Every structure is written in C-alpha cells, then in structure tokens.
C-alpha cells in the first residue's frame, strides 16, 4: 500500500485502532495468496462495503472520496472457488476461552451461508479462540443444527471440538483451511 | 439509501457523473435480486475497492471516512453460486456498434476469469452494445481463443454473434443471463 504524503500520522492512528482482531484476517489473506500463487484455489476477501456521500472529481481517473460511511455487509467476507466448488465463509476472533458469542456474526450472514449450503456450495465460519491459540472451522449446517436445538446465544467451544475441525497452524499457508475443505468434500461424496 | 442533511446537492453531482454506463449494472443487480428472492441463485456485485487514508472515529460503530481513493480491482465485479456452480463475470457497456475494445477491461480481470475456468467455474463477460440495444454473454475460454489468434485490441461484434450468446431483454429478471448459463452447463455436460 502507498500513502499520500502528510497523512502518515493519521494513518497510524487508524491502524492502531482497527488492528484489533486483524491477525486472523491477515493469516487468511496470506493463505489465500499462497493458494492463488500456487494455482490451488481462487479465494478473495471482498472489499468492505461503504456508502459514499461526497467525492471530489479532479479528473476522469482522479476521484477523492471526501465523505463516506461503512455499511453492514449483506454477505460474508470471503468467497471463491476450489476444485470446482463454490467456497464461502466468515472469519471471527474471540477472546473468550469457553464460547463464541453469536453477537459477533450478523443474522443475515448466517442466512447467506445457509443459502450457499442450499445451493450446494461449501459454507462455514472460521473462529479463532485467541486466548487458546486455537482456530476452528465449523460448517454452516452444523452451526444451524446447534441453533435449532439451543436457545443460548453463544456456541460453546466443546461444540467446535465435537462438530467442527481444528485448523492447525503452519508456516505457509498460515491457516491451511483447504485441507479441512478436502475432508468435507470427501465426506459429502461418501454421503451420496 | 439515506443521505445526511446538507450533502444532497453534492450527491446529485456525483450521480450525474457516475451514472454513465450504469444501466447494465442496474439491470444485473435487479436480476440478481430476483434470483436471490426466488432462491434461484446467490450472486452479488462486490463492493468497489477503496483505500482509506483518513477516518474520524466518533465511537465504536460511528466511523466517517474523510479521505479515500478508488483502487483498481484485482477481480471481477460479480460472483456467486448457481446450481452448485461457481459463477464469475464482468459486465461492460460500449457505445460502439461494431466492436468491444479491450481497453474496457483490465488484463488482470481476464487473468482472473481464466483461472476461474481452470478451477472449473463458469467465467464470462456480459457486454452491452448500447447503440444496438444488444447484450451478449461471452465465455472467457472463447474470448481467450480470440485473443490467442488475433493481434487486434478489440473484439468485433460478429465474434459475439458467432461465439457468444445474445441475452434477450425481459421484464423480470431484466437480464436473464442464467438462462444462458443453463445452456453452458448443458454443453459442458455433453462434452464430458
């Protein structure tokens, strides 16, 4: 990334604020880059949606956004293709050692993942329990099973251990979640 | 969309500028909404990527972007899932009656679509010849065939007529491009 002159200080301020919970995102972005470079999969993080109120047009290709707001995304952060399968997921971090609170994830993001599952894609969440240094992948259909049978607003880590998959840290890719997707594809094929 | 007070005039200026070539985009967005509501497919336009330089944080959920720039997207505008298939495409309009100039589309977007094809997704461009009121869908592999055998920097409309598919306008969805995707899926299955 390149920054225009004179905004560095302001930018650092931004980073120190927004960096909270960015490690998982960075790990996933780096893993996706590894997958892309090695032609294993094509999976990208979608840009954060904003609504623009004011723009300065200096020229055809020189627009500076002067006022904009972040808006609630209607979908998840990541999607793409792997072995001909449509992949879609959301990634979240939590400091809790015992449970993942559902307040961390929007209802319409769960709905989105459910419709991906209905259309025969592979939809899941990746949740990192920071205090434990453990990262789990949980398929949306298993998450929905939990939600259908429980009234509590958080998913205990025991559920992730039982029904999800632990993603082991590695050097490159940092978070090799496609190894887990391979297991899911295999299971799906066995069920047929 | 809601606009804060006092920016309306500025916003109108923006619309009148940026509305150029937005009709196809609007038609596709409306068609995607139709597909979504009727649970036919889950296909979204990705947000336009920007890089943010200055943000005012008034509170945890109240950030106003004060300076940002549009950046070149590394992928295409649209992707999603239909009948278990990964769908990915770019949509462009041209005023030309004879050819689609390749200057309208970034090289890395074509590379992206080619890698989608390699990973067994369905990648294409939708091109509307505004002066003719004709909209075509052309698969990336056919576009690549053209590029491999021609040095010219534009694809004549005759090539779209021969190797692409005309998408007929309809009321709802406005641009029923999934009808064409059905044909492509059928053809791919026949080839196996």
Interface residues (C-beta under 8 A of the other chain):
Chain A: X1 X3 X4 X7 X10 X11 X14 X17 X36 X39 X41 X42 X44 X46 X47 X48 X49 X50 X51 X52 X53 X54 X55 X57 X63 X64 X65 X66 X67 X68 X69 X70 X74 X75 X79 X80 X81 X82 X83 X84 X85 X86 X88 X112 X115 X116 X118 X119 X120 X121
Chain B: X1 X3 X4 X7 X10 X11 X14 X17 X36 X39 X41 X42 X44 X46 X47 X48 X49 X50 X51 X52 X53 X54 X55 X57 X63 X64 X65 X66 X67 X68 X69 X70 X74 X75 X79 X80 X81 X82 X83 X84 X85 X86 X88 X112 X115 X116 X118 X119 X120 X121
